[in-house]
Amino acid sequence: MENLQVLRSAQYGKFEEKDHQIITANGKEESALTGRGVILFTYFAWMDYKKQKAREAIKKYCEYIAMHGYGKGSLKALTDLEALGRDEGAEWIKKTYSNHVKDTISMIQYVFGM
């Protein structure tokens, strides 16, 4: 459950129950990220550590939500997100995820090229 403590730490304080689930792996309870949790974690990697690959994944997330009803286009979605602070951006992701992601697997495949 060490991973869960990290997610609930001040650094990742925007993680909620919807962002991870408890699973049993090799007889031990662990915390696994949900689809929304993966996008948030990727967003924080971009914001906190300036990881270019994370930014590229968030750009793909913006493309995905634009194709699924965001209504403003992917570039506008990314621009909207970039204009926000870290915590406001996390809330924006939660809102857009709730409104526009109905199939987590297809979103993960699109964003991460799997």
BAPANU-894509 format. One record per residue: z, x, y of N, C-alpha, C in turn; residue number from 0; chain; residue in three letters. Coordinates in Angstrom, 1 decimal. Each point is the difference from the previous one (the first is absolute). Last residue first. Layout:
BEGIN
{{Z; X; Y}; {Z; X; Y}; {Z; X; Y}; NUM; A; ALA}
...
END
This chain:
BEGIN
{{-27.7; -0.9; 2.1}; {0.3; 0.1; -1.4}; {-0.9; -0.9; -0.8}; 113; A; MET}
{{0.8; 1.1; 5.0}; {-1.2; 0.4; -0.7}; {0.2; 0.2; -1.5}; 112; A; GLY}
{{3.1; -1.5; 3.8}; {0.2; 1.3; -0.6}; {-1.2; 0.4; -0.9}; 111; A; PHE}
{{0.0; -4.2; 2.4}; {0.6; 0.9; 0.9}; {0.0; 1.4; -0.5}; 110; A; VAL}
{{-1.6; -3.6; -2.8}; {-0.9; 0.3; 1.2}; {0.6; 1.1; 0.9}; 109; A; TYR}
{{2.5; -1.4; -3.8}; {-1.2; 0.6; -0.4}; {-0.9; 0.3; 1.2}; 108; A; GLN}
{{3.9; -2.4; 0.8}; {0.3; 1.4; -0.4}; {-1.2; 0.7; -0.4}; 107; A; ILE}
{{-0.5; -4.5; 0.8}; {0.3; 0.7; 1.3}; {0.3; 1.4; -0.3}; 106; A; MET}
{{-0.7; -2.9; -3.6}; {-1.2; 0.3; 0.6}; {0.2; 0.8; 1.3}; 105; A; SER}
{{3.8; -1.4; -2.3}; {-0.7; 1.0; -0.8}; {-1.3; 0.3; 0.7}; 104; A; ILE}
{{2.8; -3.4; 1.8}; {0.5; 1.4; 0.2}; {-0.8; 1.0; -0.7}; 103; A; THR}
{{-1.2; -4.9; 2.0}; {-0.1; 0.7; -1.3}; {0.4; 1.5; 0.2}; 102; A; ASP}
{{0.2; -3.0; 3.6}; {0.3; -0.9; -1.1}; {-0.1; 0.6; -1.3}; 101; A; LYS}
{{0.4; 1.2; 5.5}; {-0.1; 0.6; -1.3}; {0.5; -1.0; -1.0}; 100; A; VAL}
{{0.0; -0.9; 4.8}; {-1.4; 0.3; -0.4}; {-0.1; 0.7; -1.4}; 99; A; HIS}
{{4.2; -1.7; 2.4}; {-1.1; -0.9; 0.4}; {-1.3; 0.3; -0.7}; 98; A; ASN}
{{3.9; 2.8; -0.7}; {0.3; -1.4; -0.3}; {-1.1; -0.9; 0.2}; 97; A; SER}
{{-0.5; 4.4; 1.5}; {0.0; 0.0; -1.4}; {0.3; -1.5; -0.5}; 96; A; TYR}
{{0.3; 0.8; 4.6}; {-1.4; 0.0; -0.5}; {-0.1; 0.0; -1.5}; 95; A; THR}
{{4.3; 0.3; 1.9}; {-0.6; -1.2; 0.4}; {-1.4; -0.1; -0.5}; 94; A; LYS}
{{2.4; 4.0; -0.7}; {0.6; -1.1; -0.8}; {-0.7; -1.3; 0.3}; 93; A; LYS}
{{-1.3; 3.7; 2.7}; {-0.5; 0.1; -1.4}; {0.6; -1.1; -0.9}; 92; A; ILE}
{{1.6; 0.3; 4.4}; {-1.4; -0.5; 0.0}; {-0.6; 0.1; -1.4}; 91; A; TRP}
{{4.3; 1.8; 0.7}; {0.0; -1.5; 0.0}; {-1.4; -0.6; 0.0}; 90; A; GLU}
{{0.4; 4.7; 0.3}; {0.5; -0.5; -1.3}; {0.0; -1.5; -0.1}; 89; A; ALA}
{{-1.0; 1.9; 4.2}; {-1.1; 0.1; -1.0}; {0.4; -0.4; -1.4}; 88; A; GLY}
{{3.3; 0.2; 3.3}; {-0.9; -1.1; 0.2}; {-1.2; 0.0; -0.9}; 87; A; GLU}
{{2.9; 3.7; -0.1}; {0.6; -1.2; -0.6}; {-0.8; -1.3; 0.2}; 86; A; ASP}
{{-1.7; 4.1; 1.9}; {0.2; 0.2; -1.4}; {0.6; -1.3; -0.6}; 85; A; ARG}
{{-2.6; -0.8; 4.5}; {0.9; 1.0; -0.4}; {0.2; 0.0; -1.5}; 84; A; GLY}
{{-4.7; -1.7; 2.1}; {1.4; -0.4; -0.2}; {0.9; 1.3; -0.3}; 83; A; LEU}
{{-4.8; -0.1; 0.6}; {0.6; -0.3; 1.3}; {1.5; -0.3; -0.1}; 82; A; ALA}
{{-2.9; 0.7; -3.9}; {0.2; 1.3; 0.7}; {0.7; -0.2; 1.4}; 81; A; GLU}
{{-1.4; -3.8; -2.6}; {1.1; 0.7; -0.6}; {0.4; 1.3; 0.7}; 80; A; LEU}
{{-3.8; -2.5; 1.5}; {1.2; -0.7; 0.2}; {1.2; 0.7; -0.5}; 79; A; ASP}
{{-4.1; 1.9; -0.9}; {0.3; 0.1; 1.4}; {1.3; -0.7; 0.3}; 78; A; THR}
{{-1.9; -0.7; -4.2}; {0.6; 1.4; 0.1}; {0.4; 0.3; 1.4}; 77; A; LEU}
{{-2.2; -4.1; -0.7}; {1.3; 0.0; -0.7}; {0.7; 1.4; 0.1}; 76; A; ALA}
{{-4.3; -0.5; 1.8}; {0.9; -0.6; 0.8}; {1.4; -0.1; -0.7}; 75; A; LYS}
{{-3.6; 1.7; -2.4}; {0.3; 0.9; 1.0}; {1.1; -0.6; 1.0}; 74; A; LEU}
{{-1.7; -2.7; -3.6}; {0.9; 1.1; -0.4}; {0.4; 1.0; 1.1}; 73; A; SER}
{{-1.1; -5.3; 0.9}; {-0.7; 1.2; -0.4}; {1.0; 1.1; -0.3}; 72; A; GLY}
{{1.1; -4.6; 1.1}; {-0.3; 0.8; 1.2}; {-0.8; 1.3; -0.4}; 71; A; LYS}
{{1.8; -3.5; -3.1}; {-0.7; -0.7; 1.1}; {-0.4; 0.8; 1.2}; 70; A; GLY}
{{2.5; 0.0; -4.7}; {0.7; 0.5; 1.2}; {-0.7; -0.6; 1.3}; 69; A; TYR}
{{-1.3; -0.7; -4.9}; {0.4; -1.0; 1.0}; {0.8; 0.5; 1.2}; 68; A; GLY}
{{-2.0; 2.6; -3.8}; {0.8; -1.1; -0.6}; {0.7; -0.9; 1.0}; 67; A; HIS}
{{-2.6; 4.1; 0.9}; {-0.9; -0.8; -1.0}; {0.7; -1.2; -0.5}; 66; A; MET}
{{2.4; 2.9; 2.8}; {-1.1; -0.6; 0.8}; {-0.9; -0.8; -0.9}; 65; A; ALA}
{{3.5; 2.4; -2.0}; {0.5; -1.2; 0.6}; {-1.1; -0.7; 0.9}; 64; A; ILE}
{{-1.1; 4.2; -2.1}; {0.3; -1.1; -1.0}; {0.5; -1.3; 0.7}; 63; A; TYR}
{{-0.7; 3.9; 2.6}; {-1.3; -0.6; -0.4}; {0.3; -1.1; -1.0}; 62; A; GLU}
{{3.7; 2.3; 1.4}; {-0.5; -0.8; 1.1}; {-1.3; -0.6; -0.4}; 61; A; CYS}
{{1.8; 3.0; -3.0}; {0.8; -1.2; 0.0}; {-0.5; -1.0; 1.1}; 60; A; TYR}
{{-1.8; 4.3; -0.1}; {-0.6; -0.8; -1.1}; {0.8; -1.3; -0.1}; 59; A; LYS}
{{1.7; 3.1; 3.0}; {-1.3; -0.5; 0.5}; {-0.7; -0.9; -1.0}; 58; A; LYS}
{{3.9; 2.2; -1.3}; {0.3; -1.1; 0.9}; {-1.2; -0.6; 0.6}; 57; A; ILE}
{{-0.5; 3.8; -2.6}; {0.4; -1.1; -0.9}; {0.3; -1.2; 0.9}; 56; A; ALA}
{{-0.9; 4.0; 2.2}; {-1.2; -0.5; -0.6}; {0.3; -1.2; -0.9}; 55; A; GLU}
{{3.6; 2.3; 1.8}; {-0.7; -0.8; 1.1}; {-1.3; -0.6; -0.6}; 54; A; ARG}
{{2.5; 2.8; -2.8}; {0.7; -1.2; 0.2}; {-0.7; -0.9; 1.0}; 53; A; ALA}
{{-1.6; 4.3; -0.7}; {-0.4; -0.8; -1.1}; {0.7; -1.4; 0.1}; 52; A; LYS}
{{1.2; 3.4; 3.1}; {-1.4; -0.6; 0.3}; {-0.4; -0.9; -1.2}; 51; A; GLN}
{{5.0; 1.2; 1.8}; {-0.8; 0.2; -1.1}; {-1.4; -0.7; 0.2}; 50; A; LYS}
{{4.4; 0.5; 2.7}; {-1.4; 0.2; 0.5}; {-1.0; 0.4; -1.1}; 49; A; LYS}
{{4.9; -1.3; 0.0}; {-0.4; 1.3; -0.4}; {-1.5; 0.3; 0.4}; 48; A; TYR}
{{2.3; -4.2; 1.1}; {1.1; 1.0; 0.0}; {-0.5; 1.4; -0.3}; 47; A; ASP}
{{-3.0; -3.9; 0.0}; {0.8; 0.1; 1.2}; {0.9; 1.2; 0.1}; 46; A; MET}
{{-2.5; -0.7; -4.0}; {-0.9; 0.2; 1.2}; {0.8; 0.2; 1.2}; 45; A; TRP}
{{2.3; -1.2; -3.8}; {-0.5; 1.3; -0.2}; {-1.0; 0.4; 1.2}; 44; A; ALA}
{{1.6; -4.4; -0.2}; {1.1; 0.9; 0.5}; {-0.5; 1.5; -0.2}; 43; A; PHE}
{{-2.9; -3.3; -1.7}; {0.1; -0.1; 1.5}; {1.1; 1.0; 0.5}; 42; A; TYR}
{{-0.3; -0.6; -4.6}; {-1.2; 0.8; 0.5}; {0.0; 0.0; 1.5}; 41; A; THR}
{{3.3; -2.6; -2.0}; {0.3; 1.4; -0.3}; {-1.2; 0.9; 0.5}; 40; A; PHE}
{{-0.6; -4.7; 0.2}; {1.0; 0.4; 1.0}; {0.3; 1.5; -0.2}; 39; A; LEU}
{{-2.9; -1.9; -3.1}; {-0.6; 0.1; 1.3}; {1.0; 0.4; 1.0}; 38; A; ILE}
{{1.6; -0.7; -4.3}; {-0.9; 1.2; 0.0}; {-0.7; 0.1; 1.4}; 37; A; VAL}
{{2.8; -3.8; -0.7}; {0.8; 1.3; 0.1}; {-0.9; 1.2; 0.0}; 36; A; GLY}
{{-2.0; -4.1; -0.8}; {0.4; 0.0; 1.4}; {0.8; 1.3; 0.2}; 35; A; ARG}
{{-1.1; -0.9; -4.4}; {-1.2; 0.3; 0.8}; {0.3; 0.2; 1.4}; 34; A; GLY}
{{4.1; 1.0; -2.9}; {-1.0; -1.1; -0.1}; {-1.2; 0.4; 0.8}; 33; A; THR}
{{3.7; 3.6; -2.2}; {-0.6; -0.7; 1.1}; {-0.9; -1.1; -0.3}; 32; A; LEU}
{{4.3; 1.7; -2.9}; {-1.4; 0.2; 0.1}; {-0.5; -0.8; 1.2}; 31; A; ALA}
{{4.9; 2.1; -2.3}; {-0.7; -0.9; 1.0}; {-1.4; 0.4; 0.1}; 30; A; SER}
{{3.5; 0.4; -4.3}; {-0.6; 0.7; 1.1}; {-0.5; -1.0; 1.0}; 29; A; GLU}
{{3.3; 0.7; -4.8}; {-0.4; -0.9; 1.1}; {-0.6; 0.9; 1.1}; 28; A; GLU}
{{0.0; 1.4; -5.3}; {0.7; 0.1; 1.3}; {-0.5; -1.0; 1.0}; 27; A; LYS}
{{-1.7; 0.8; -4.6}; {1.4; -0.4; -0.1}; {0.8; 0.1; 1.3}; 26; A; GLY}
{{-4.8; 1.0; -0.2}; {0.8; 0.9; -0.9}; {1.4; -0.3; 0.0}; 25; A; ASN}
{{-1.7; -2.9; 3.4}; {-0.9; 1.0; -0.5}; {0.8; 1.1; -0.8}; 24; A; ALA}
{{0.4; -5.2; 2.7}; {0.6; 0.9; -1.0}; {-1.1; 0.9; -0.5}; 23; A; THR}
{{0.5; -2.6; 5.0}; {-0.7; 0.1; -1.3}; {0.9; 0.9; -0.9}; 22; A; ILE}
{{0.0; -2.8; 5.1}; {0.8; 0.8; -1.0}; {-0.7; -0.1; -1.3}; 21; A; ILE}
{{-2.4; -0.4; 5.0}; {0.6; -0.7; -1.1}; {0.7; 0.9; -0.9}; 20; A; GLN}
{{-2.1; -0.4; 5.5}; {0.2; 0.8; -1.3}; {0.6; -1.0; -1.0}; 19; A; HIS}
{{-1.3; -1.4; 4.3}; {-0.7; 1.2; 0.1}; {0.2; 0.9; -1.3}; 18; A; ASP}
{{2.1; -4.3; 1.4}; {-1.4; -0.3; -0.4}; {-0.8; 1.3; -0.1}; 17; A; LYS}
{{4.6; 0.1; 1.4}; {-0.1; -0.4; -1.4}; {-1.4; -0.2; -0.4}; 16; A; GLU}
{{0.3; 3.0; 4.2}; {0.8; -1.1; -0.4}; {-0.2; -0.3; -1.4}; 15; A; GLU}
{{-0.7; 4.1; 4.1}; {-0.3; -0.5; -1.4}; {1.0; -1.1; -0.3}; 14; A; PHE}
{{0.0; 2.7; 4.1}; {-0.8; -1.2; 0.0}; {-0.4; -0.5; -1.3}; 13; A; LYS}
{{2.5; 4.1; 1.0}; {0.8; -1.2; 0.2}; {-0.8; -1.3; 0.0}; 12; A; GLY}
{{-0.5; 5.2; -0.9}; {-0.9; -1.1; -0.5}; {0.7; -1.4; 0.1}; 11; A; TYR}
{{2.2; 3.8; 1.7}; {-1.3; 0.5; 0.2}; {-1.0; -1.2; -0.5}; 10; A; GLN}
{{4.7; -0.4; -0.7}; {-0.4; -0.2; 1.4}; {-1.5; 0.3; 0.2}; 9; A; ALA}
{{1.2; -1.3; -5.0}; {0.6; 0.9; 1.0}; {-0.5; -0.3; 1.4}; 8; A; SER}
{{-1.3; -2.0; -4.3}; {0.9; -0.7; 0.9}; {0.7; 0.9; 1.0}; 7; A; ARG}
{{-3.0; 1.8; -3.3}; {-0.7; -1.1; 0.7}; {0.8; -0.8; 1.0}; 6; A; LEU}
{{2.0; 3.3; -2.8}; {-0.9; 0.6; 1.0}; {-0.7; -1.0; 0.8}; 5; A; VAL}
{{2.6; -1.5; -3.5}; {0.9; 0.5; 1.1}; {-0.9; 0.7; 1.0}; 4; A; GLN}
{{-2.1; -1.3; -3.9}; {0.4; -1.2; 0.8}; {0.8; 0.4; 1.2}; 3; A; LEU}
{{-1.1; 3.3; -3.2}; {-1.2; -0.4; 0.8}; {0.4; -1.2; 0.9}; 2; A; ASN}
{{3.2; 1.3; -3.2}; {-0.1; 1.0; 1.1}; {-1.2; -0.4; 0.9}; 1; A; GLU}
{{1.4; -1.9; -4.3}; {0.0; -0.8; 1.2}; {0.0; 0.9; 1.3}; 0; A; MET}
END
